[in-house]
Amino acid sequence: GIWKSTNLIGLPFSFTFYGVAQTQFWLQNQGTLGFGPPGGFPPPQGYPDCTAGGDPSTAYPAAVVFGDYELATGLNGICYATLGSAPSQQFVATWSQATDSQDPGSTLTFSLVLTQTTNTLDFMYQTATGADGGTDSTVSGITATVGIQGLAGGKFAATPYSCAAAFLKTTPLVVRFAPVQ
């Protein structure tokens, strides 16, 4: 089933995302961290679709690390922590041992790292193992949305990395999103 955080959680530092200072976030099991209330609360059921460069109908600011309707949070759930001290803190959210219902026995562990001051987002993929023990098409992202989206200057903006394509061929893999200077 779909799990989402039941409340907004305060970020440990202000994080600039698409030019807007964000101070709150929410999480859901389908690999998404949203910033602030997405046009109201509770958060939407599911993650933004990546077709056509993003989904303006769900224009809330979000980092979609592995958006897949079949993804379920593992026994360890979603953990988050702050590392370091100001002004060089990092906020880390990890989806630990998630599984894809289309591939029973699969295991995915991935993290999102927000870095204070630089405002970079790192998508870190530690494990992507299919039921067969390898990185099969299901855990490689063949049905997943990966990227960021938000509002820039009041207009919808999206930076997709992968849209229903096998992007995760080996682990570990790090994908970095940096703000436009």
Summary of the structure (lengths in Angstrom):
residues: 181
radius of gyration: 15.2
end to end distance: 39.6
largest distance: 46.1
contacts: 573
relative contact order: 0.19
helix: 3%
strand: 49%
